[in-house]
């Protein structure tokens, strides 16, 4: 379909949000790739290995509570991750 929108408010719901936050071109690309499909985005942007690595790199011996808030893991999970890596 030819691009017929003249302003961002011409886009339907979610595409309007994407056009406003990112760009109209991105909204069009997402429509082209996924129209008609139901997609769900994971809550976490990064994979487990990346998060665990960041936890290990940012651990200073006393900041388990701070790390739990940053990475949205419980303090117990943070301690387990650190224990698995002997930190």
PyMOL commands that set and color helices and strands:
alter all, ss='L'
color gray80, all
select helices_A, chain A and resi 8-10+13-21+24-34+48-58+64-71+75-84
alter helices_A, ss='H'
color red, helices_A
deselect
rebuild
show_as cartoon
